[in-house]
Amino acid sequence: GESVGLHLPTLSVQEGDNSIINCAYSNSASDYFIWYKQESGKGPQFIIDIRSNMDKRQGQRVTVLLNKTVKHLSLQIAATQPGDSAVYFCAENMRRGSQGNLIFGKGTKLSVKP
Amino acid sequence: EPEVTQTPSHQVTQMGQEVILRCVPISNHLYFYWYRQILGQKVEFLVSFYNNEISEKSEIFDDQFSVERPDGSNFTLKIRSTKLEDSAMYFCASSAPGATLMADTQYFGPGTRLTVL
């Protein structure tokens, strides 16, 4: 079946460096994509989202890029900090214009070395 | 900042017992969800709820599961007869109707860890 997946299960970066976390999705009908951060013992925390009619969206220190041609989503974190250490999930929502369930990827663990 | 809350944080139960997991969604949100995450695995959708009825459910959400909004603030997940494989983190989420471009954003609670012995 169609699913959201991640290219890298773990990523280790030096504090201050930029991080890039990747995600592949297979459902071309997906309309909405979200990145969540999950710290140990906590629930998924919303980071940033993007709709399928956009290629790029920027937040504070984070940027999400969407390449619909190759069905690829990435999360860029600028000047990575120790507090960014967590598991990052991408998720997709296939419902256009209405609420729908999220399909999560497996997650990438980001470790930031001081 | 408004947030989704869940109680209890940890629930231990015997196999075959009923459990009720409780959630208080963000107050102006109208859509409610339950997800679960088995240890070390990805988050999986269980059910969505809107206007006092289930709008969508997954294959996981079988007859032993039910949801209810008993009053204006709480949203509950009941597991009627727990099985060992029900052990997981259960997350509640809520979202608002479409007032902005990104209105589908689902905000998650901290989760309830359910352990079935």
Interface residues (C-beta under 8 A of the other chain):
Chain A: Y32 I34 Y36 K42 G43 P44 Q45 F46 D49 R51 F89 A91 N93 R95 G97 Q99 G100 N101 L102 I103 F104 G105 K106 G107
Chain B: V4 Q6 Y31 Y33 Y35 Q41 K42 V43 E44 F45 S48 Y50 S55 E56 S58 F91 S95 G98 L101 M102 D104 T105 Q106 Y107 F108 G109 P110 G111
